[in-house]
Amino acid sequence: MKSIYLPRFIPPFIASVLTLINLNACSILVGQVKPVEEKSQDSKLIDISLIDSNWIKIKQELSAANAEDIPDAAWQSKKTAAVISINSACRQNNSEAGNEESDPRFITESLLSQWRNLKVKQEREIVVSGFNGIETTAIGFYMNQTRKFQTVAVKTPSCVYDLIFLSPVESFEQEVSVFQKFRDSLKLK
């Protein structure tokens, strides 16, 4: 099983969800065989704490064994324990760029398949950093908790990105705008 190293202040359900979400993102692209796949190095990420000082970056320990398994970056709200993460998977060989596994709709379906009692509230096509994507807002049950979340899956010519905002249901509306500002600030390659 893939692992993620998070500070102790993150509730176990959030750590499990981050691991689950990012477990899917890397493996969906390639199935059981991994061609050359890497994290995006060229995307410009604004630190969410610059958008809202109530968010802190989650420090992640990288090792050769788990470097592909963790998000590119993740932040947590000090107020509500909500989490925002971004993950990428890029290929040097673009010959498979049109395959189904790298389609934003397929990635979204895979991300959503892990939730029980899933209720999709909204799904819409959006443009992020000039590239087409799918934004989905839903409520679901995972690790004995009901959570509301918003996912964004975007495909560029060489990479696939998934962004996730995971929140307690009651505080979702309070902080989703931070996630949307972060999404709109991205400069994807």
GUKOLNU-654739 format. One line per field, with one value per atom (N, C-alpha, C): residue number from 1; residue in one letter; atom name; x, y, z. Coordinates in Angstrom, 3 decimals. Layout:
N
k = c(NUM,...)
r = c(A,...)
a = c(CA,...)
x = c(X,...)
y = c(Y,...)
z = c(Z,...)
***
This chain:
189
k = c(1,1,1,2,2,2,3,3,3,4,4,4,5,5,5,6,6,6,7,7,7,8,8,8,9,9,9,10,10,10,11,11,11,12,12,12,13,13,13,14,14,14,15,15,15,16,16,16,17,17,17,18,18,18,19,19,19,20,20,20,21,21,21,22,22,22,23,23,23,24,24,24,25,25,25,26,26,26,27,27,27,28,28,28,29,29,29,30,30,30,31,31,31,32,32,32,33,33,33,34,34,34,35,35,35,36,36,36,37,37,37,38,38,38,39,39,39,40,40,40,41,41,41,42,42,42,43,43,43,44,44,44,45,45,45,46,46,46,47,47,47,48,48,48,49,49,49,50,50,50,51,51,51,52,52,52,53,53,53,54,54,54,55,55,55,56,56,56,57,57,57,58,58,58,59,59,59,60,60,60,61,61,61,62,62,62,63,63,63,64,64,64,65,65,65,66,66,66,67,67,67,68,68,68,69,69,69,70,70,70,71,71,71,72,72,72,73,73,73,74,74,74,75,75,75,76,76,76,77,77,77,78,78,78,79,79,79,80,80,80,81,81,81,82,82,82,83,83,83,84,84,84,85,85,85,86,86,86,87,87,87,88,88,88,89,89,89,90,90,90,91,91,91,92,92,92,93,93,93,94,94,94,95,95,95,96,96,96,97,97,97,98,98,98,99,99,99,100,100,100,101,101,101,102,102,102,103,103,103,104,104,104,105,105,105,106,106,106,107,107,107,108,108,108,109,109,109,110,110,110,111,111,111,112,112,112,113,113,113,114,114,114,115,115,115,116,116,116,117,117,117,118,118,118,119,119,119,120,120,120,121,121,121,122,122,122,123,123,123,124,124,124,125,125,125,126,126,126,127,127,127,128,128,128,129,129,129,130,130,130,131,131,131,132,132,132,133,133,133,134,134,134,135,135,135,136,136,136,137,137,137,138,138,138,139,139,139,140,140,140,141,141,141,142,142,142,143,143,143,144,144,144,145,145,145,146,146,146,147,147,147,148,148,148,149,149,149,150,150,150,151,151,151,152,152,152,153,153,153,154,154,154,155,155,155,156,156,156,157,157,157,158,158,158,159,159,159,160,160,160,161,161,161,162,162,162,163,163,163,164,164,164,165,165,165,166,166,166,167,167,167,168,168,168,169,169,169,170,170,170,171,171,171,172,172,172,173,173,173,174,174,174,175,175,175,176,176,176,177,177,177,178,178,178,179,179,179,180,180,180,181,181,181,182,182,182,183,183,183,184,184,184,185,185,185,186,186,186,187,187,187,188,188,188,189,189,189)
r = c(M,M,M,K,K,K,S,S,S,I,I,I,Y,Y,Y,L,L,L,P,P,P,R,R,R,F,F,F,I,I,I,P,P,P,P,P,P,F,F,F,I,I,I,A,A,A,S,S,S,V,V,V,L,L,L,T,T,T,L,L,L,I,I,I,N,N,N,L,L,L,N,N,N,A,A,A,C,C,C,S,S,S,I,I,I,L,L,L,V,V,V,G,G,G,Q,Q,Q,V,V,V,K,K,K,P,P,P,V,V,V,E,E,E,E,E,E,K,K,K,S,S,S,Q,Q,Q,D,D,D,S,S,S,K,K,K,L,L,L,I,I,I,D,D,D,I,I,I,S,S,S,L,L,L,I,I,I,D,D,D,S,S,S,N,N,N,W,W,W,I,I,I,K,K,K,I,I,I,K,K,K,Q,Q,Q,E,E,E,L,L,L,S,S,S,A,A,A,A,A,A,N,N,N,A,A,A,E,E,E,D,D,D,I,I,I,P,P,P,D,D,D,A,A,A,A,A,A,W,W,W,Q,Q,Q,S,S,S,K,K,K,K,K,K,T,T,T,A,A,A,A,A,A,V,V,V,I,I,I,S,S,S,I,I,I,N,N,N,S,S,S,A,A,A,C,C,C,R,R,R,Q,Q,Q,N,N,N,N,N,N,S,S,S,E,E,E,A,A,A,G,G,G,N,N,N,E,E,E,E,E,E,S,S,S,D,D,D,P,P,P,R,R,R,F,F,F,I,I,I,T,T,T,E,E,E,S,S,S,L,L,L,L,L,L,S,S,S,Q,Q,Q,W,W,W,R,R,R,N,N,N,L,L,L,K,K,K,V,V,V,K,K,K,Q,Q,Q,E,E,E,R,R,R,E,E,E,I,I,I,V,V,V,V,V,V,S,S,S,G,G,G,F,F,F,N,N,N,G,G,G,I,I,I,E,E,E,T,T,T,T,T,T,A,A,A,I,I,I,G,G,G,F,F,F,Y,Y,Y,M,M,M,N,N,N,Q,Q,Q,T,T,T,R,R,R,K,K,K,F,F,F,Q,Q,Q,T,T,T,V,V,V,A,A,A,V,V,V,K,K,K,T,T,T,P,P,P,S,S,S,C,C,C,V,V,V,Y,Y,Y,D,D,D,L,L,L,I,I,I,F,F,F,L,L,L,S,S,S,P,P,P,V,V,V,E,E,E,S,S,S,F,F,F,E,E,E,Q,Q,Q,E,E,E,V,V,V,S,S,S,V,V,V,F,F,F,Q,Q,Q,K,K,K,F,F,F,R,R,R,D,D,D,S,S,S,L,L,L,K,K,K,L,L,L,K,K,K)
a = c(N,CA,C,N,CA,C,N,CA,C,N,CA,C,N,CA,C,N,CA,C,N,CA,C,N,CA,C,N,CA,C,N,CA,C,N,CA,C,N,CA,C,N,CA,C,N,CA,C,N,CA,C,N,CA,C,N,CA,C,N,CA,C,N,CA,C,N,CA,C,N,CA,C,N,CA,C,N,CA,C,N,CA,C,N,CA,C,N,CA,C,N,CA,C,N,CA,C,N,CA,C,N,CA,C,N,CA,C,N,CA,C,N,CA,C,N,CA,C,N,CA,C,N,CA,C,N,CA,C,N,CA,C,N,CA,C,N,CA,C,N,CA,C,N,CA,C,N,CA,C,N,CA,C,N,CA,C,N,CA,C,N,CA,C,N,CA,C,N,CA,C,N,CA,C,N,CA,C,N,CA,C,N,CA,C,N,CA,C,N,CA,C,N,CA,C,N,CA,C,N,CA,C,N,CA,C,N,CA,C,N,CA,C,N,CA,C,N,CA,C,N,CA,C,N,CA,C,N,CA,C,N,CA,C,N,CA,C,N,CA,C,N,CA,C,N,CA,C,N,CA,C,N,CA,C,N,CA,C,N,CA,C,N,CA,C,N,CA,C,N,CA,C,N,CA,C,N,CA,C,N,CA,C,N,CA,C,N,CA,C,N,CA,C,N,CA,C,N,CA,C,N,CA,C,N,CA,C,N,CA,C,N,CA,C,N,CA,C,N,CA,C,N,CA,C,N,CA,C,N,CA,C,N,CA,C,N,CA,C,N,CA,C,N,CA,C,N,CA,C,N,CA,C,N,CA,C,N,CA,C,N,CA,C,N,CA,C,N,CA,C,N,CA,C,N,CA,C,N,CA,C,N,CA,C,N,CA,C,N,CA,C,N,CA,C,N,CA,C,N,CA,C,N,CA,C,N,CA,C,N,CA,C,N,CA,C,N,CA,C,N,CA,C,N,CA,C,N,CA,C,N,CA,C,N,CA,C,N,CA,C,N,CA,C,N,CA,C,N,CA,C,N,CA,C,N,CA,C,N,CA,C,N,CA,C,N,CA,C,N,CA,C,N,CA,C,N,CA,C,N,CA,C,N,CA,C,N,CA,C,N,CA,C,N,CA,C,N,CA,C,N,CA,C,N,CA,C,N,CA,C,N,CA,C,N,CA,C,N,CA,C,N,CA,C,N,CA,C,N,CA,C,N,CA,C,N,CA,C,N,CA,C,N,CA,C,N,CA,C,N,CA,C,N,CA,C,N,CA,C,N,CA,C,N,CA,C,N,CA,C,N,CA,C,N,CA,C,N,CA,C,N,CA,C,N,CA,C,N,CA,C,N,CA,C,N,CA,C,N,CA,C,N,CA,C,N,CA,C,N,CA,C,N,CA,C,N,CA,C,N,CA,C,N,CA,C,N,CA,C,N,CA,C,N,CA,C,N,CA,C,N,CA,C,N,CA,C,N,CA,C,N,CA,C,N,CA,C,N,CA,C)
x = c(0.841,0.000,0.882,0.455,1.209,1.049,2.053,1.986,2.246,1.802,2.024,2.420,3.408,3.861,3.338,2.482,1.855,2.097,2.059,2.232,1.119,1.345,0.390,-0.905,-0.919,-2.135,-3.214,-2.934,-3.936,-4.763,-6.071,-6.915,-6.681,-6.725,-6.446,-7.300,-8.572,-9.407,-8.883,-8.322,-7.777,-6.523,-5.646,-4.438,-4.808,-5.809,-6.236,-6.820,-7.593,-8.193,-7.122,-6.160,-5.072,-4.327,-4.045,-3.357,-4.198,-5.474,-6.370,-6.462,-6.652,-6.798,-5.549,-4.399,-3.167,-2.737,-3.172,-2.930,-3.555,-4.755,-5.445,-4.812,-4.431,-3.997,-2.812,-1.843,-0.670,-0.942,-1.715,-1.890,-2.936,-3.842,-4.877,-4.270,-3.250,-2.671,-2.073,-1.569,-0.760,-1.164,-2.105,-2.468,-1.344,-1.011,0.010,1.421,1.551,2.864,3.137,4.304,4.613,5.617,5.167,6.138,6.794,7.621,8.282,7.216,7.110,6.088,6.764,6.446,7.083,6.143,6.517,5.769,6.085,5.141,5.365,6.396,7.403,8.432,8.240,7.462,7.357,6.135,5.198,3.992,4.339,3.750,3.991,2.862,3.223,2.242,2.402,1.313,1.303,1.008,1.760,1.514,0.159,-0.714,-2.071,-2.064,-1.029,-0.967,-0.836,-0.431,-0.407,-1.803,-2.682,-4.073,-4.873,-4.624,-5.329,-4.374,-4.076,-3.092,-3.547,-4.798,-5.274,-4.884,-4.195,-3.780,-2.281,-1.887,-0.471,-0.112,1.103,1.573,1.869,1.466,1.737,3.115,3.989,5.346,5.298,5.943,5.933,7.366,7.637,8.964,9.031,10.013,10.186,11.275,11.023,12.056,11.910,12.907,12.847,11.667,11.293,10.213,8.839,8.657,7.302,7.164,8.175,8.139,6.986,6.623,5.535,4.156,4.117,2.855,2.247,2.993,2.488,2.121,1.263,0.877,2.054,1.942,2.960,3.020,1.853,1.760,0.397,0.344,-0.917,-0.890,-2.063,-2.221,-3.414,-3.405,-4.530,-4.947,-6.250,-6.809,-6.645,-6.142,-6.035,-7.410,-8.368,-9.706,-10.593,-10.598,-11.590,-11.003,-9.688,-9.001,-9.269,-9.862,-10.036,-8.644,-8.583,-7.320,-7.455,-6.406,-6.289,-5.023,-5.137,-3.937,-3.949,-2.749,-2.581,-1.612,-1.933,-1.100,-0.951,0.210,0.424,1.089,0.859,1.541,1.837,3.117,3.543,4.300,4.239,4.947,5.869,7.026,7.947,7.509,6.876,6.403,4.922,4.580,3.188,2.391,2.921,2.226,0.895,0.759,-0.483,-1.349,-1.106,-1.788,-3.303,-3.809,-5.250,-5.944,-5.232,-5.866,-6.894,-7.812,-8.941,-8.486,-7.426,-6.995,-6.511,-6.128,-5.660,-6.747,-7.955,-9.064,-9.569,-9.802,-10.279,-11.545,-12.437,-13.673,-13.362,-12.460,-12.063,-11.382,-10.504,-9.808,-10.812,-11.768,-12.803,-13.597,-14.001,-14.754,-13.950,-12.668,-11.822,-11.701,-11.524,-11.449,-12.748,-13.878,-15.175,-15.548,-14.959,-15.330,-14.960,-14.113,-13.654,-14.617,-15.616,-16.517,-17.782,-18.288,-19.566,-20.650,-21.863,-23.016,-22.739,-22.112,-21.717,-22.931,-22.985,-24.023,-23.314,-23.299,-22.682,-23.644,-23.180,-24.010,-23.917,-22.717,-22.523,-21.310,-21.431,-20.296,-20.348,-19.190,-19.168,-17.800,-17.789,-16.533,-15.990,-14.689,-14.052,-12.743,-12.153,-10.839,-9.910,-8.797,-7.795,-6.476,-5.926,-4.643,-4.663,-5.819,-5.945,-6.253,-6.423,-6.683,-8.048,-8.714,-10.043,-9.945,-10.940,-10.983,-12.416,-12.556,-13.859,-13.794,-14.784,-14.906,-16.138,-15.956,-17.053,-17.141,-18.344,-18.609,-19.523,-19.152,-19.911,-19.833,-20.700,-20.682,-20.589,-19.744,-19.598,-19.134,-19.126,-18.772,-17.499,-16.506,-15.238,-14.624,-14.103,-13.464,-14.390,-15.629,-16.628,-16.924,-16.697,-16.971,-17.664,-18.640,-19.237,-18.495,-18.056,-17.274,-17.843,-17.664,-17.997,-16.673,-16.627,-15.358,-15.594,-14.543,-14.554,-13.272,-13.407,-12.242,-12.172,-10.968,-10.742,-9.712,-10.040,-9.110,-8.849,-7.573,-7.169,-6.091,-6.202,-5.182,-4.510,-3.181,-2.386,-1.734,-0.997,-0.379,0.549,1.187,2.128,1.798,0.830,0.549,-0.948,-1.272,-2.625,-2.529,-3.437,-3.442,-4.771,-4.712,-5.952,-5.769,-6.777,-6.816,-7.992,-7.812,-8.877,-9.015,-10.254,-10.599,-11.507,-11.068,-11.806,-12.127,-13.394,-13.824,-14.909,-14.992,-16.196,-17.392,-18.512,-19.686,-20.073,-20.115,-20.619,-19.718,-18.442,-17.559,-17.129,-17.719,-17.336,-17.452,-18.604,-18.833,-17.918,-17.505,-16.661,-15.288,-14.756,-13.388,-13.210,-14.267,-14.117,-13.550,-13.781,-13.257,-11.724,-11.101,-9.633,-9.150,-9.821,-9.485,-9.647,-10.728,-10.985,-9.978,-9.544,-8.498,-7.183,-6.877,-5.674,-5.754,-6.873,-7.087,-6.888,-7.455,-7.378,-5.994,-5.132,-3.781,-2.786,-3.171,-2.236,-1.726,-0.475,0.177,0.680,-0.184,0.129,0.909,1.735,2.524,1.845)
y = c(-1.181,0.000,1.239,2.247,3.479,4.243,5.008,5.705,7.194,7.948,9.381,9.749,10.583,10.990,12.378,12.483,13.742,14.044,15.309,15.642,15.037,14.921,14.279,15.045,16.338,17.103,16.842,16.102,15.790,14.607,14.768,13.645,12.448,11.244,10.046,9.924,10.354,10.228,11.087,12.248,13.108,12.482,11.967,11.303,10.128,9.363,8.219,8.662,9.734,10.221,10.757,11.510,12.001,10.834,9.822,8.654,7.980,7.794,7.139,7.920,9.211,10.047,9.984,10.109,10.132,8.751,7.721,6.361,6.160,6.684,6.528,7.357,8.564,9.489,8.958,8.380,7.891,6.580,5.699,4.392,4.365,5.324,5.288,5.486,6.294,6.627,5.423,4.490,3.467,2.043,1.828,0.470,-0.176,-1.400,-2.119,-1.865,-1.339,-1.101,0.386,0.769,2.182,2.606,3.358,3.952,5.104,5.869,6.974,7.942,8.064,8.897,9.693,10.964,11.795,12.898,13.574,14.735,15.918,16.843,18.058,18.913,19.328,20.186,21.648,21.874,23.218,23.996,23.351,24.052,25.017,26.178,27.200,27.140,26.821,26.725,27.904,28.575,29.618,28.948,29.310,28.764,29.274,28.373,28.746,29.665,29.590,30.489,31.949,32.194,33.562,34.020,33.080,33.391,33.599,32.724,32.804,32.316,33.170,32.854,31.748,31.311,30.220,28.847,28.798,27.534,27.349,26.120,25.809,24.642,24.699,23.643,22.390,21.250,19.971,19.527,19.359,18.905,17.416,17.050,15.652,15.171,14.008,13.429,12.613,12.926,12.197,11.152,10.007,8.984,8.343,7.632,6.981,6.027,5.429,4.438,5.068,6.317,6.864,8.171,8.615,9.918,10.054,8.993,9.064,8.972,8.561,8.274,9.464,10.504,11.630,12.781,13.673,14.809,15.736,16.515,17.526,18.512,18.858,19.770,19.586,19.882,19.800,20.826,21.345,22.335,21.946,22.431,22.167,23.466,23.626,24.783,24.626,25.658,25.649,25.795,26.376,26.600,25.366,24.666,23.607,22.222,22.127,20.871,20.436,21.309,21.000,20.852,20.124,19.865,20.208,20.799,21.029,20.321,19.549,18.913,19.004,18.939,18.881,17.745,16.989,15.872,15.896,15.491,15.441,14.133,13.749,12.609,13.013,12.991,13.454,12.350,12.410,11.437,12.171,11.586,12.155,11.792,10.634,10.170,10.499,11.400,11.825,10.965,9.817,8.996,8.463,8.369,7.865,8.989,10.212,11.382,11.309,10.599,10.562,9.389,8.599,7.410,7.756,6.824,7.039,7.311,6.625,6.749,8.153,8.955,10.308,11.356,10.903,11.811,12.330,13.641,14.180,13.509,13.114,12.460,11.079,10.344,9.039,9.187,10.165,10.408,10.777,11.638,12.025,10.805,9.962,8.757,7.857,7.745,6.917,7.511,8.816,9.476,9.284,9.413,9.308,7.875,6.910,5.513,5.017,5.714,5.287,5.665,6.485,6.999,6.156,5.959,5.292,6.354,5.979,6.885,8.218,8.140,9.340,10.036,11.334,12.174,13.313,13.242,14.303,15.478,16.612,17.814,18.631,18.652,19.425,18.885,18.844,18.519,19.472,20.064,21.004,21.003,21.354,21.512,22.900,22.967,24.250,24.339,25.515,25.734,26.172,25.453,25.779,26.010,27.196,27.533,27.284,27.493,27.331,25.915,24.972,23.576,23.142,22.280,21.789,20.822,20.917,20.034,19.796,18.973,18.649,19.005,19.752,20.076,19.365,18.661,17.919,18.275,18.563,18.800,17.677,17.049,15.887,15.756,14.908,14.520,13.003,12.482,11.043,10.615,9.323,8.717,7.923,8.187,7.466,7.466,6.341,6.233,6.730,6.317,6.652,8.142,8.875,10.312,10.714,11.578,12.167,13.466,13.627,14.796,15.365,16.655,17.302,17.664,17.500,17.765,18.271,18.887,19.341,18.832,18.198,17.727,18.458,18.631,19.180,18.274,17.762,16.958,17.709,17.893,18.668,17.901,17.865,17.231,18.286,18.339,19.196,18.279,18.800,17.906,16.841,17.123,16.143,15.658,16.274,15.908,15.811,15.114,15.072,15.552,16.442,17.001,16.689,16.401,16.358,17.241,18.059,18.952,18.525,18.575,18.144,19.119,19.469,20.213,19.302,18.903,17.976,18.687,18.678,19.482,18.784,19.119,18.734,19.386,18.707,19.199,20.597,20.792,22.063,23.260,23.056,24.200,24.305,23.490,23.490,24.881,25.505,26.814,27.889,27.712,28.684,28.808,27.698,27.744,27.287,26.938,26.500,27.614,28.872,29.978,30.004,29.537,29.464,28.464,27.322,26.302,26.857,27.560,28.093,29.172,29.978,30.976,30.276,29.210,28.431,27.826,27.196,26.599,27.641,28.820,29.868,30.480,30.291,30.847,29.927,28.690,27.706,28.068,27.754,27.879,26.477,25.712,24.318,24.223,23.174,22.985,22.037)
z = c(0.000,0.000,0.000,-0.691,-0.757,0.542,0.907,2.184,2.005,2.980,2.998,4.421,4.566,5.889,6.163,7.163,7.511,8.977,9.338,10.745,11.594,12.880,13.777,13.949,13.682,13.921,12.889,11.846,10.835,11.321,11.369,11.774,10.856,11.396,10.601,9.350,9.397,8.201,7.062,7.363,6.302,5.729,6.579,6.090,5.190,5.586,4.778,3.445,3.458,2.221,1.284,1.819,0.967,0.333,1.113,0.583,-0.491,-0.229,-1.167,-2.472,-2.373,-3.559,-4.406,-3.806,-4.562,-5.007,-4.349,-4.788,-6.165,-6.354,-7.631,-8.728,-8.451,-9.485,-10.274,-9.602,-10.314,-11.030,-10.440,-11.044,-12.141,-12.179,-13.198,-14.576,-14.645,-15.943,-16.648,-15.898,-16.517,-16.186,-15.332,-14.945,-14.165,-14.483,-13.736,-14.263,-15.458,-16.045,-16.000,-15.474,-15.355,-16.416,-17.447,-18.342,-17.582,-18.230,-17.551,-17.066,-15.761,-15.138,-14.036,-13.937,-12.933,-12.504,-11.445,-10.975,-11.881,-11.957,-12.716,-12.004,-12.714,-12.131,-12.548,-13.594,-14.159,-13.701,-13.046,-12.612,-11.487,-11.556,-10.539,-9.511,-8.278,-7.211,-6.262,-6.022,-5.012,-3.679,-2.663,-1.323,-0.845,-0.458,-0.055,1.160,1.986,3.143,2.713,1.464,0.938,0.514,0.220,-0.112,1.170,2.157,3.443,4.533,5.476,6.514,7.473,7.394,8.241,7.709,6.589,5.986,6.170,6.506,6.643,5.727,5.215,4.326,5.148,4.631,5.275,4.828,5.777,5.457,5.160,4.064,3.642,3.511,4.035,3.915,2.631,1.795,0.548,0.699,0.152,0.053,-1.309,-1.729,-3.040,-3.120,-2.000,-1.992,-2.146,-1.676,-1.698,-2.460,-3.164,-3.815,-4.808,-5.500,-6.469,-5.809,-4.558,-3.894,-3.159,-2.963,-2.185,-3.104,-2.643,-3.478,-3.735,-4.793,-5.067,-3.910,-3.386,-2.244,-1.589,-0.284,0.458,1.585,1.902,2.964,3.817,5.068,5.955,6.639,6.789,7.475,8.977,9.633,11.094,11.734,11.012,11.565,11.506,10.379,10.168,9.900,9.766,9.422,7.976,7.157,5.737,5.103,4.004,3.325,1.843,1.298,-0.144,-0.598,-1.677,-2.222,-3.741,-4.300,-5.754,-6.041,-7.070,-7.475,-8.989,-9.469,-10.914,-11.303,-12.532,-13.133,-14.569,-14.919,-16.245,-16.958,-18.257,-19.095,-20.039,-20.247,-21.225,-22.638,-22.787,-24.080,-24.192,-25.099,-25.237,-26.199,-26.635,-27.617,-27.093,-25.767,-25.191,-24.658,-25.120,-24.556,-24.700,-25.699,-25.902,-25.235,-24.446,-23.897,-22.826,-22.624,-21.709,-20.276,-19.815,-18.430,-18.079,-19.065,-18.771,-19.020,-19.350,-19.564,-18.215,-18.076,-16.785,-16.261,-17.140,-16.693,-16.082,-16.695,-16.179,-14.817,-14.688,-13.424,-12.338,-12.676,-11.714,-11.266,-12.211,-11.858,-10.923,-11.175,-10.325,-8.918,-8.827,-7.521,-6.738,-7.420,-6.756,-6.393,-7.072,-6.846,-5.450,-4.749,-3.435,-2.309,-2.612,-1.578,-1.488,-0.267,-0.066,0.061,-0.254,-0.172,-0.871,-2.012,-2.753,-3.342,-3.135,-3.731,-4.455,-5.776,-6.568,-6.601,-6.120,-6.049,-7.333,-7.928,-9.156,-9.899,-11.213,-12.070,-13.243,-13.553,-14.665,-15.318,-16.587,-17.304,-16.991,-16.757,-16.466,-17.236,-17.239,-17.834,-16.703,-16.568,-15.562,-16.272,-16.121,-16.730,-18.249,-18.872,-20.316,-20.781,-19.864,-20.219,-19.693,-20.465,-20.073,-18.910,-18.044,-16.886,-16.444,-15.428,-14.836,-13.356,-12.900,-11.477,-10.935,-9.826,-9.218,-7.745,-7.296,-5.882,-5.409,-4.283,-3.824,-2.306,-1.792,-0.384,-0.361,0.526,0.619,1.989,2.176,3.459,3.287,4.154,4.102,5.498,5.933,7.246,8.361,8.309,9.331,9.450,8.408,8.417,7.116,7.218,6.027,5.748,4.516,4.114,2.826,2.661,1.400,0.742,-0.558,-1.232,-2.651,-3.185,-4.567,-5.206,-6.370,-7.108,-8.432,-8.916,-10.248,-10.906,-12.081,-12.871,-14.173,-14.491,-15.671,-16.413,-17.735,-18.563,-19.429,-19.362,-20.237,-21.273,-22.224,-23.212,-22.611,-21.481,-20.939,-19.530,-18.868,-17.470,-17.211,-16.145,-15.619,-14.174,-13.790,-12.438,-11.777,-10.478,-9.716,-8.491,-8.252,-7.103,-6.252,-4.941,-4.048,-2.899,-2.617,-1.409,-0.609,0.569,1.423,2.723,3.103,4.239,5.050,6.339,7.065,6.364,6.317,5.582,6.042,7.362,7.898,7.598,7.287,7.016,5.548,4.690,3.276,2.651,2.774,2.152,2.728,3.953,4.635,3.970,3.406,2.895,1.446,0.752,-0.635,-1.517,-1.160,-1.968,-1.956,-0.884,-0.827,-1.873,-1.937,-2.933,-4.349,-4.601,-5.932,-6.321,-5.366,-5.649,-5.978,-5.240,-5.525,-6.922,-7.239,-8.569,-9.663,-9.475,-10.496,-10.610,-9.597,-9.635,-10.321,-10.618,-11.155,-12.536,-12.761,-14.072,-14.439,-15.090,-15.404,-16.705,-16.792,-18.027,-18.968)
***
